[in-house]
Amino acid sequence: MATYIMLANWTEQGIRNVKDSPSRLDAARQLCKKHGAEIKEVFMTMGSYDLVLVVQAPGDEAVAKIALASGAGGNIRTTTMKAFSEAEYRELTGSVG
């Protein structure tokens, strides 16, 4: 499974209904499960992003569907980055010619 970092910001609608955010997170966990993915960690943050999620998914297509469906609810906007573990990082950088 690949790892993805999903950065999220609440929209005006999302912050207006912030008390519903935990139930929306529960729904996101179910959405991930539907696509063979799992939210491994969630952090509420201060700064440029409101939430940071660590997601494991079978591939880019699954995480794209999750991001699109999550954004379609109108409560968040996301930025998603594929992440490499330290072991993968060492293998990738070690193979540079």
Backbone as CSV, one residue per row, in Angstrom:
resi,resn,N_x,N_y,N_z,CA_x,CA_y,CA_z,C_x,C_y,C_z
1,MET,0.845,-1.181,0.000,0.000,0.000,0.000,0.888,1.241,0.000
2,ALA,0.473,2.215,-0.743,1.189,3.486,-0.811,0.700,4.411,0.299
3,THR,1.561,5.329,0.707,1.214,6.301,1.738,1.028,7.668,1.102
4,TYR,0.022,8.389,1.577,-0.293,9.729,1.084,-0.490,10.652,2.279
5,ILE,-0.045,11.878,2.127,-0.309,12.927,3.097,-1.404,13.791,2.488
6,MET,-2.509,13.915,3.196,-3.615,14.741,2.724,-3.719,15.959,3.637
7,LEU,-3.540,17.133,3.052,-3.658,18.399,3.769,-5.047,18.953,3.496
8,ALA,-5.731,19.388,4.536,-7.111,19.844,4.352,-7.335,21.185,5.039
9,ASN,-8.143,21.997,4.390,-8.622,23.253,4.965,-10.138,23.230,4.966
10,TRP,-10.723,23.689,6.074,-12.167,23.815,6.109,-12.590,24.962,5.203
11,THR,-13.657,24.752,4.489,-14.279,25.822,3.706,-15.113,26.664,4.675
12,GLU,-15.753,27.720,4.177,-16.655,28.509,5.026,-17.750,27.619,5.587
13,GLN,-18.284,26.755,4.747,-19.324,25.809,5.188,-18.768,24.869,6.253
14,GLY,-17.559,24.372,6.041,-16.958,23.427,6.968,-16.686,24.012,8.334
15,ILE,-16.196,25.239,8.389,-15.904,25.860,9.682,-17.195,26.287,10.368
16,ARG,-18.182,26.673,9.593,-19.485,27.047,10.167,-20.110,25.838,10.885
17,ASN,-19.838,24.642,10.362,-20.378,23.407,10.930,-19.263,22.552,11.543
18,VAL,-18.287,23.202,12.158,-17.107,22.493,12.664,-17.464,21.435,13.709
19,LYS,-18.553,21.623,14.445,-18.951,20.626,15.441,-19.280,19.286,14.789
20,ASP,-19.616,19.305,13.496,-19.914,18.073,12.763,-18.662,17.412,12.202
21,SER,-17.519,18.073,12.357,-16.281,17.565,11.770,-15.936,16.144,12.215
22,PRO,-16.065,15.785,13.493,-15.756,14.403,13.869,-16.627,13.365,13.151
23,SER,-17.889,13.672,12.955,-18.742,12.709,12.227,-18.372,12.663,10.751
24,ARG,-17.905,13.786,10.205,-17.439,13.777,8.816,-16.159,12.955,8.693
25,LEU,-15.298,13.013,9.714,-14.092,12.185,9.722,-14.470,10.708,9.753
26,ASP,-15.461,10.357,10.550,-15.931,8.967,10.594,-16.431,8.529,9.217
27,ALA,-17.148,9.418,8.534,-17.633,9.112,7.181,-16.462,8.965,6.211
28,ALA,-15.417,9.783,6.389,-14.224,9.685,5.534,-13.520,8.348,5.742
29,ARG,-13.504,7.873,6.977,-12.915,6.558,7.246,-13.677,5.466,6.492
30,GLN,-15.000,5.564,6.469,-15.820,4.592,5.737,-15.593,4.708,4.230
31,LEU,-15.471,5.938,3.734,-15.183,6.164,2.320,-13.852,5.524,1.943
32,CYS,-12.854,5.702,2.792,-11.548,5.089,2.529,-11.671,3.577,2.469
33,LYS,-12.373,3.020,3.432,-12.559,1.568,3.476,-13.185,1.061,2.178
34,LYS,-14.155,1.811,1.665,-14.829,1.456,0.400,-13.835,1.356,-0.758
35,HIS,-12.761,2.154,-0.697,-11.763,2.179,-1.766,-10.491,1.412,-1.400
36,GLY,-10.584,0.588,-0.364,-9.439,-0.226,0.028,-8.335,0.546,0.711
37,ALA,-8.668,1.707,1.254,-7.688,2.580,1.891,-7.983,2.683,3.386
38,GLU,-7.068,3.338,4.105,-7.252,3.525,5.542,-6.597,4.824,5.978
39,ILE,-7.312,5.586,6.797,-6.725,6.768,7.425,-5.939,6.265,8.624
40,LYS,-4.622,6.440,8.591,-3.760,5.937,9.654,-3.618,6.934,10.806
41,GLU,-3.554,8.223,10.479,-3.405,9.253,11.509,-4.107,10.521,11.065
42,VAL,-4.584,11.275,12.041,-5.225,12.566,11.795,-4.680,13.559,12.807
43,PHE,-4.319,14.738,12.318,-3.852,15.816,13.184,-4.622,17.082,12.840
44,MET,-5.164,17.762,13.847,-5.664,19.110,13.648,-4.451,20.006,13.872
45,THR,-4.207,20.931,12.954,-2.990,21.721,13.006,-3.287,23.216,13.011
46,MET,-2.288,23.973,13.402,-2.353,25.435,13.340,-1.379,25.866,12.254
47,GLY,-1.759,26.819,11.466,-0.892,27.278,10.383,-1.641,27.275,9.069
48,SER,-0.977,26.863,8.018,-1.541,26.935,6.676,-2.664,25.929,6.433
49,TYR,-2.694,24.845,7.197,-3.704,23.803,7.003,-4.410,23.519,8.314
50,ASP,-5.676,23.139,8.220,-6.477,22.839,9.406,-6.310,21.394,9.860
51,LEU,-6.138,20.492,8.901,-6.016,19.068,9.203,-4.919,18.451,8.349
52,VAL,-4.228,17.472,8.921,-3.248,16.677,8.183,-3.611,15.216,8.429
53,LEU,-3.804,14.478,7.351,-4.146,13.063,7.454,-3.079,12.227,6.778
54,VAL,-2.779,11.092,7.357,-1.887,10.112,6.753,-2.788,8.977,6.299
55,VAL,-2.781,8.735,4.994,-3.679,7.746,4.393,-2.852,6.683,3.688
56,GLN,-3.217,5.442,3.872,-2.625,4.365,3.078,-3.694,3.887,2.107
57,ALA,-3.309,3.789,0.843,-4.250,3.423,-0.212,-3.552,2.521,-1.220
58,PRO,-4.336,1.734,-1.954,-3.731,0.828,-2.926,-3.085,1.537,-4.117
59,GLY,-3.390,2.812,-4.325,-2.778,3.520,-5.444,-3.363,4.902,-5.636
60,ASP,-2.817,5.602,-6.618,-3.206,6.981,-6.892,-4.689,7.118,-7.232
61,GLU,-5.226,6.184,-7.992,-6.629,6.273,-8.404,-7.556,6.240,-7.187
62,ALA,-7.289,5.355,-6.252,-8.123,5.255,-5.049,-8.087,6.547,-4.245
63,VAL,-6.900,7.086,-4.039,-6.795,8.302,-3.222,-7.383,9.500,-3.970
64,ALA,-7.314,9.516,-5.282,-7.945,10.593,-6.055,-9.461,10.546,-5.881
65,LYS,-10.038,9.357,-5.931,-11.489,9.213,-5.723,-11.885,9.668,-4.324
66,ILE,-11.073,9.333,-3.339,-11.342,9.737,-1.956,-11.290,11.257,-1.834
67,ALA,-10.268,11.879,-2.411,-10.131,13.334,-2.349,-11.292,14.029,-3.054
68,LEU,-11.677,13.521,-4.216,-12.791,14.122,-4.954,-14.100,14.011,-4.181
69,ALA,-14.368,12.831,-3.648,-15.611,12.635,-2.891,-15.615,13.486,-1.623
70,SER,-14.474,13.593,-0.967,-14.390,14.407,0.246,-14.626,15.882,-0.065
71,GLY,-14.024,16.366,-1.118,-14.199,17.756,-1.510,-15.604,18.070,-1.988
72,ALA,-16.257,17.086,-2.594,-17.603,17.292,-3.131,-18.618,17.600,-2.035
73,GLY,-18.311,17.218,-0.801,-19.209,17.523,0.314,-19.250,18.996,0.662
74,GLY,-18.260,19.750,0.191,-18.252,21.191,0.390,-17.680,21.669,1.712
75,ASN,-17.183,20.748,2.549,-16.686,21.143,3.863,-15.176,21.318,3.932
76,ILE,-14.456,20.705,3.000,-12.997,20.818,2.981,-12.484,20.958,1.559
77,ARG,-11.284,21.484,1.468,-10.490,21.476,0.234,-9.207,20.748,0.584
78,THR,-8.738,19.912,-0.315,-7.571,19.098,0.009,-6.421,19.315,-0.960
79,THR,-5.235,19.036,-0.448,-4.017,18.925,-1.240,-3.418,17.590,-0.838
80,THR,-3.125,16.747,-1.813,-2.649,15.400,-1.505,-1.259,15.191,-2.093
81,MET,-0.391,14.584,-1.291,0.983,14.309,-1.706,1.269,12.827,-1.475
82,LYS,1.879,12.197,-2.452,2.345,10.833,-2.253,3.601,10.899,-1.396
83,ALA,3.697,9.990,-0.424,4.825,10.007,0.507,5.607,8.701,0.413
84,PHE,6.891,8.798,0.670,7.764,7.631,0.667,8.333,7.451,2.065
85,SER,8.361,6.227,2.546,8.921,5.925,3.864,10.427,6.171,3.845
86,GLU,11.035,6.128,5.022,12.486,6.308,5.082,13.199,5.215,4.297
87,ALA,12.723,3.984,4.414,13.354,2.880,3.671,13.236,3.106,2.163
88,GLU,12.062,3.539,1.699,11.881,3.826,0.271,12.761,4.989,-0.159
89,TYR,12.835,6.010,0.681,13.686,7.172,0.410,15.141,6.740,0.239
90,ARG,15.620,5.896,1.149,17.011,5.444,1.071,17.256,4.622,-0.197
91,GLU,16.286,3.788,-0.553,16.432,2.981,-1.776,16.442,3.869,-3.014
92,LEU,15.517,4.834,-3.056,15.436,5.736,-4.209,16.689,6.583,-4.359
93,THR,17.136,7.179,-3.284,18.309,8.040,-3.373,19.576,7.220,-3.612
94,GLY,19.609,6.002,-3.110,20.771,5.144,-3.325,20.899,4.657,-4.755
95,SER,19.795,4.692,-5.499,19.839,4.193,-6.875,20.172,5.291,-7.887
96,VAL,20.353,6.513,-7.411,20.668,7.626,-8.325,22.083,7.411,-8.859
97,GLY,22.180,7.407,-10.188,23.412,7.076,-10.876,24.477,8.057,-10.757
